[in-house]
């Protein structure tokens, strides 16, 4: 796909990335449609699901409060598949409330409707402590 067909996706991914770096839960959530879902890698087999901006914001507010040093670093530029899909690869580090430092690799598969996220599906490779 040519970048000229997907500039809104590239811009949207940059905006979402900046919100993660800034620990801006409201900024992350603002990009989600009212019916948009964040499917976490943890939980049952399908993953815990948060629907709508309010639930998404609440999830990330808790993450930022419990792990103030949490950080995501891109492992590659977002892969823009089409006007409605993109994939990000990242390395996350955080110290949990228990004081244990953790890190893991993951990917997010995004789906969009216009300039809103309708699905963010997260997958992780491993959680390493220490």
C-alpha positions as CSV (number, residue, x, y, z in Angstrom):
1,X,0.0,0.0,0.0
2,X,1.2,3.4,-0.8
3,X,1.6,5.9,2.0
4,X,-0.3,8.5,0.0
5,X,-3.5,6.4,0.4
6,X,-3.1,6.0,4.2
7,X,-1.8,9.3,5.6
8,X,-4.6,9.5,8.2
9,X,-3.6,6.1,9.5
10,X,0.0,7.2,9.8
11,X,-1.0,10.4,11.6
12,X,-3.4,8.5,13.9
13,X,-0.7,6.0,14.9
14,X,1.7,8.9,15.6
15,X,-0.9,10.6,17.8
16,X,-1.7,7.4,19.7
17,X,2.0,6.7,20.2
18,X,2.5,10.2,21.6
19,X,-0.3,9.7,24.1
20,X,1.3,6.4,25.3
21,X,4.7,8.2,25.7
22,X,3.0,11.0,27.7
23,X,1.1,8.6,29.9
24,X,-2.0,10.4,28.7
25,X,-4.9,7.9,29.3
26,X,-7.5,10.4,28.1
27,X,-5.5,11.0,25.0
28,X,-5.3,7.3,24.2
29,X,-9.0,6.9,24.9
30,X,-10.0,9.9,22.8
31,X,-8.9,8.0,19.7
32,X,-11.4,5.2,20.4
33,X,-14.9,5.1,18.9
34,X,-17.8,4.8,21.3
35,X,-18.1,1.1,20.3
36,X,-14.3,0.7,19.9
37,X,-12.7,-2.2,21.9
38,X,-9.3,-2.8,23.4
39,X,-8.7,-6.5,23.8
40,X,-5.8,-7.0,26.2
41,X,-3.4,-9.9,26.1
42,X,-4.2,-10.9,29.6
43,X,-7.4,-12.4,31.0
44,X,-9.2,-15.4,29.6
45,X,-8.3,-17.0,26.3
46,X,-9.8,-14.2,24.3
47,X,-8.3,-11.5,26.5
48,X,-9.9,-9.0,28.8
49,X,-12.0,-6.5,26.7
50,X,-12.6,-2.8,27.4
51,X,-15.3,-1.2,25.3
52,X,-15.5,2.6,24.6
53,X,-13.3,5.5,25.5
54,X,-14.3,5.5,29.2
55,X,-13.3,1.9,29.9
56,X,-10.1,2.3,27.8
57,X,-9.2,5.4,29.7
58,X,-9.9,3.7,33.1
59,X,-7.6,0.8,32.1
60,X,-4.7,3.0,31.2
61,X,-5.2,5.3,34.2
62,X,-4.7,2.3,36.4
63,X,-1.6,1.1,34.5
64,X,0.0,4.6,34.7
65,X,-0.9,4.9,38.5
66,X,0.4,1.4,39.4
67,X,3.5,1.6,37.3
68,X,4.6,5.2,36.9
69,X,7.7,4.1,35.0
70,X,5.8,2.1,32.4
71,X,7.2,2.8,28.9
72,X,6.7,1.5,25.4
73,X,9.4,1.7,22.8
74,X,8.6,1.0,19.2
75,X,10.5,-1.9,17.8
76,X,9.7,-0.9,14.2
77,X,7.6,1.7,12.4
78,X,3.9,1.0,12.3
79,X,3.0,-1.4,9.5
80,X,0.1,0.3,7.7
81,X,-1.9,-2.5,6.0
82,X,-4.7,-0.4,4.6
83,X,-6.9,2.6,5.3
84,X,-8.5,0.5,8.1
85,X,-5.7,-1.6,9.6
86,X,-2.2,-1.2,11.1
87,X,0.1,-3.2,13.3
88,X,2.6,-1.9,15.8
89,X,5.5,-3.7,17.4
90,X,6.8,-2.6,20.8
91,X,8.9,-3.3,23.9
92,X,7.3,-2.5,27.2
93,X,9.0,-2.1,30.5
94,X,7.4,-1.4,33.9
95,X,7.9,-1.8,37.6
96,X,4.8,-3.3,39.2
97,X,3.2,-2.3,42.5
98,X,5.2,-5.3,44.0
99,X,8.5,-3.6,43.0
100,X,9.3,-6.3,40.4
101,X,10.6,-4.9,37.1
102,X,9.1,-6.6,34.0
103,X,9.6,-6.3,30.3
104,X,7.9,-7.9,27.3
105,X,7.6,-7.6,23.5
106,X,4.2,-7.3,21.9
107,X,2.2,-6.3,18.9
108,X,-1.1,-4.4,18.6
109,X,-3.4,-5.1,15.7
110,X,-5.5,-2.0,15.0
111,X,-8.7,-1.5,13.1
112,X,-10.1,1.9,12.2
113,X,-13.3,3.6,11.1
114,X,-12.2,6.9,9.7
115,X,-9.9,8.5,12.3
116,X,-11.2,6.3,15.2
117,X,-9.9,3.1,16.7
118,X,-12.6,0.4,16.6
119,X,-10.3,-2.4,17.7
120,X,-6.9,-2.7,19.4
121,X,-6.0,-6.3,19.8
122,X,-2.8,-6.9,21.9
123,X,-0.6,-9.9,21.8
124,X,2.6,-10.4,23.9
125,X,5.6,-12.7,23.4
126,X,6.8,-13.1,26.9
127,X,7.0,-11.4,30.3
128,X,10.5,-11.4,31.7
129,X,11.1,-10.3,35.3
130,X,14.2,-8.8,36.8
